[in-house]
Amino acid sequence: MSGSAEEFAEIINLAPLAFWSADAGLRRIHFISRAAHALTGFDAGEFEGNPDLWFSRLLDADRQAALLIHEQVVRDRSPGRYQARFHHRDGSVRWLDNYVFPALDDAGKVVRQHGCVVDVTQAKQQEEALRKTALVFEHLYEGILITDAQGLIEHVNPAFTRITGYTAAEILGATPGILSSGLHDKAFYELMWSALLREGHWSGEIWNRRKSGEVYPQWLQIATIRDDAGAVQNYVAVFSDLSRRKALEAQVLHQAMHDVLTDLPNRRSLEERLLQAIAQARRHGNQLAVLFLDLDGFKEVNDTLGHEVGDVLLQLAARRLRSCLREEDTLARWGGDEFVVLLPRVDGLESVLTVAERLLAVLNVPFELDHMQLQLNGSIGIAQFPGCGQDVSTLLRHADAAMYAAKKEGGGKYRLFGRSVAPLMLERSLLKRGLQRALDGSEFVLHYQPKVDFHSGRIVGAEALLRWQDPERGLRGPVEFIALAEEMGLILPIGEWVLGEACRQAQRWHRAGHELHVAVNLSARQFQDPDLVAKLAQILAESRIAPCQLQLEVTESVAMERPEVGYAMMQECVAMGVGIAIDDFGTGYSSLAYLKRLPAREIKIDRAFVRDVVSDPDDRAIVGAVVALGGALGRRVTAEGVETREQFACLKEMGCDLVQGYWTGRPMPADAFEALLGTDRLFV
Ligand SMILES: Nc1nc2c(ncn2[C@@H]2O[C@@H]3COP(=O)(O)O[C@H]4[C@@H](O)[C@H](n5cnc6c(=O)[nH]c(N)nc65)O[C@@H]4COP(=O)(O)O[C@H]3[C@H]2O)c(=O)[nH]1
């Protein structure tokens, strides 16, 4: 038996736990096993010689609780347990777990305390690390989403719920696909997955959708977590919501580029836009105009009625000026009472003068402000590209100089840089009179340009182009008079005449056995005419042609000017069976989403891209993109302005559907066109 006791004592001394035994009041340590040394740095003799050693080396914060447990064990005669931090002799602090038991005598009195001490430092450290990780997970500002290897969501944190709107209960078990915005294509996700599988991580900007349906940008980082054998265990995604930052950036950018008082683009913004417009004009070979406008009489208002009135007047004036311009035009505040208008695309001087007259006219209407009427006037200086300057500063300087000249002449006028406007004004009034006479006296005629099908080589349509047979000056083209006709309000009757005549001609050709459509250009005013559909119905009934034989051509910028109105109008035309083509495509700023909705059956690529298509890779890329777009949206694509065999062959090869241009036929009178139809010529 005593042999077993020795064996037992040996086992106890070998154990990694420190067994101990003391009297009830802990004044005498009877026994402490050898492991005490590893756990505390002190050996049994030291503990036995100093009963306070244990408590003196506990951390102050933990000592009191430890003493209480020992008291409780004695008082309640039941086991107790505590964990406390102990200053090891080597300087480290160890977490020690002490199990305490009472030993009772026959009378049930506690005569001893004994127990064992275990080092739990490592477990405590792991527990602490886990607690911190959980804190990070809970409190991180970024959203966290963890999926299993199959991509099913296992965990999300509160920030995830705050950002996406989905609670954990709603999303656990789903796939992250539920968050997708639909804005990224398949290729985007394929790249993401291949990076995740190949490199183990992916990060980038992505648009996702909240539960509310709102689409928002986020910065997303995803990591693949693998086990020791290399198999995917989880995917961890951490993301932050970029929408506030983006909105702030946009706001800062807006403030940097806009005038605070009027919210118009500022000087810097204007200079940038002018630079771009010059580059575009060079590329497309078009003209642009800069109008420098100074308010006459503003200084007096400001000096006599105060800055506050002056500020309101500037805001009102800015609003009126803006209302005279097209979407693509820029009105900028240059400073003080000076504004600059940029017309990035002008058909000729006529249209610029029309805008200048309109600007002066709206300023001239009295302003109602604080129960007073204030009368303003403006002086405008005009500089055109390329005639009056080829760069930003020259154009602005020259427009400014012309504005001063107008002011010197008493204000309320416009002046062209380097030219007197007097002969021009005379010319304009002659033209106005002539146009009215042309309409009354049937001096307008239509010429027709063939539209040829690339696949069959046959003429399948004719674009009607307006000409004015001026008895004094001969045949005049539309660029000379359309803008003025618009300004005079003559464009509606002229347009109606064109529609009627084109349809009558289509009927004559139909009777002669020629199957083709006639295409008619619609001006902005006609397109916005609420009676257009009724007028079309009447014209179609009178000429007795099938509606599909008529096609209306609307330029991209006109179609985009008031998209909702334009869309509704086109829908009605299409419902009648009349075709729609988008003219001069590529020169405006159509959004693809809008284009997709347009019920147009044909897209006409602007001449500017066709001109150098054979030699310029950029133009080729643009044409290629429009052809692809047309194919994807089921629209026919027509190339305009084709002048050479090389252009013809190139565009045919690129997959355009129709061709129009001098190479397949110049605009010609109706009888010449009919003669051409009679030859059955094939264009191959
Ligand atoms: N350099 C070159 N030019 C070519 C070629 N093939 C055709 N053109 C010209 O390009 C213009 C095509 O018409 P658009 O882009 O609709 O542009 C038309 C259209 O916007 C407008 N227009 C013409 N007739 C009418 C009309 O009846 N009503 C309205 N509102 N506008 C019209 O006037 C614009 C100019 O008409 P046009 O002077 O007849 O000029 C026509 C035509 O003569 C070519 O290979 N090379």
The ligand as an SDF file (V2000), in Angstrom:
LIG
                    3D

 46 52  0  0  0  0  0  0  0  0999 V2000
  -20.0980   66.2320  -98.9660 N   0  0  0  0  0  0  0  0  0  0  0  0
  -21.0460   65.3810  -99.3020 C   0  0  0  0  0  0  0  0  0  0  0  0
  -22.3360   65.7120  -99.0680 N   0  0  0  0  0  0  0  0  0  0  0  0
  -23.2820   64.8100  -99.3920 C   0  0  0  0  0  0  0  0  0  0  0  0
  -22.9810   63.5590  -99.9530 C   0  0  0  0  0  0  0  0  0  0  0  0
  -24.1410   62.9060 -100.1800 N   0  0  0  0  0  0  0  0  0  0  0  0
  -25.1250   63.7240  -99.7490 C   0  0  0  0  0  0  0  0  0  0  0  0
  -24.6280   64.8930  -99.2910 N   0  0  0  0  0  0  0  0  0  0  0  0
  -25.3530   66.0210  -98.7080 C   0  0  0  0  0  0  0  0  0  0  0  0
  -25.5810   65.7150  -97.3830 O   0  0  0  0  0  0  0  0  0  0  0  0
  -26.8150   66.2350  -96.9490 C   0  0  0  0  0  0  0  0  0  0  0  0
  -27.5910   65.0850  -96.4240 C   0  0  0  0  0  0  0  0  0  0  0  0
  -28.6800   65.5050  -95.7520 O   0  0  0  0  0  0  0  0  0  0  0  0
  -28.7780   65.7090  -94.1900 P   0  0  0  0  0  0  0  0  0  0  0  0
  -27.5950   65.1450  -93.4800 O   0  0  0  0  0  0  0  0  0  0  0  0
  -30.0950   65.1930  -93.7830 O   0  0  0  0  0  0  0  0  0  0  0  0
  -28.6830   67.3010  -93.9900 O   0  0  0  0  0  0  0  0  0  0  0  0
  -29.6500   68.1150  -94.5790 C   0  0  0  0  0  0  0  0  0  0  0  0
  -30.8430   68.3360  -93.7120 C   0  0  0  0  0  0  0  0  0  0  0  0
  -30.4490   68.3730  -92.3560 O   0  0  0  0  0  0  0  0  0  0  0  0
  -31.3010   69.7210  -94.1020 C   0  0  0  0  0  0  0  0  0  0  0  0
  -32.4530   69.5800  -95.0070 N   0  0  0  0  0  0  0  0  0  0  0  0
  -32.5110   69.2730  -96.3040 C   0  0  0  0  0  0  0  0  0  0  0  0
  -33.8030   69.2430  -96.7400 N   0  0  0  0  0  0  0  0  0  0  0  0
  -34.5640   69.5130  -95.6540 C   0  0  0  0  0  0  0  0  0  0  0  0
  -35.9710   69.6130  -95.4360 C   0  0  0  0  0  0  0  0  0  0  0  0
  -36.8180   69.4080  -96.3350 O   0  0  0  0  0  0  0  0  0  0  0  0
  -36.3980   69.9370  -94.1930 N   0  0  0  0  0  0  0  0  0  0  0  0
  -35.5110   70.1360  -93.1570 C   0  0  0  0  0  0  0  0  0  0  0  0
  -35.9760   70.4480  -91.9500 N   0  0  0  0  0  0  0  0  0  0  0  0
  -34.1870   70.0470  -93.3250 N   0  0  0  0  0  0  0  0  0  0  0  0
  -33.7230   69.7410  -94.5730 C   0  0  0  0  0  0  0  0  0  0  0  0
  -30.2570   70.3740  -94.7470 O   0  0  0  0  0  0  0  0  0  0  0  0
  -29.1100   69.5430  -94.6980 C   0  0  0  0  0  0  0  0  0  0  0  0
  -28.2550   69.7360  -95.9050 C   0  0  0  0  0  0  0  0  0  0  0  0
  -28.8980   69.3360  -97.0620 O   0  0  0  0  0  0  0  0  0  0  0  0
  -28.1700   69.3630  -98.4390 P   0  0  0  0  0  0  0  0  0  0  0  0
  -27.4230   70.6370  -98.6030 O   0  0  0  0  0  0  0  0  0  0  0  0
  -29.1620   68.9700  -99.4570 O   0  0  0  0  0  0  0  0  0  0  0  0
  -27.0990   68.2330  -98.2110 O   0  0  0  0  0  0  0  0  0  0  0  0
  -27.4370   66.8640  -98.1890 C   0  0  0  0  0  0  0  0  0  0  0  0
  -26.7160   66.1480  -99.3020 C   0  0  0  0  0  0  0  0  0  0  0  0
  -26.6430   66.9050 -100.5090 O   0  0  0  0  0  0  0  0  0  0  0  0
  -21.6050   63.2510 -100.2010 C   0  0  0  0  0  0  0  0  0  0  0  0
  -21.2660   62.1720 -100.6900 O   0  0  0  0  0  0  0  0  0  0  0  0
  -20.7060   64.1740  -99.8280 N   0  0  0  0  0  0  0  0  0  0  0  0
  1  2  1  0
  2  3  2  0
  2 46  1  0
  3  4  1  0
  4  5  2  0
  4  8  1  0
  5  6  1  0
  5 44  1  0
  6  7  2  0
  7  8  1  0
  8  9  1  0
  9 10  1  0
  9 42  1  0
 10 11  1  0
 11 12  1  0
 11 41  1  0
 12 13  1  0
 13 14  1  0
 14 15  2  0
 14 16  1  0
 14 17  1  0
 17 18  1  0
 18 19  1  0
 18 34  1  0
 19 20  1  0
 19 21  1  0
 21 22  1  0
 21 33  1  0
 22 23  1  0
 22 32  1  0
 23 24  2  0
 24 25  1  0
 25 26  1  0
 25 32  2  0
 26 27  2  0
 26 28  1  0
 28 29  1  0
 29 30  1  0
 29 31  2  0
 31 32  1  0
 33 34  1  0
 34 35  1  0
 35 36  1  0
 36 37  1  0
 37 38  2  0
 37 39  1  0
 37 40  1  0
 40 41  1  0
 41 42  1  0
 42 43  1  0
 44 45  2  0
 44 46  1  0
M  END
$$$$
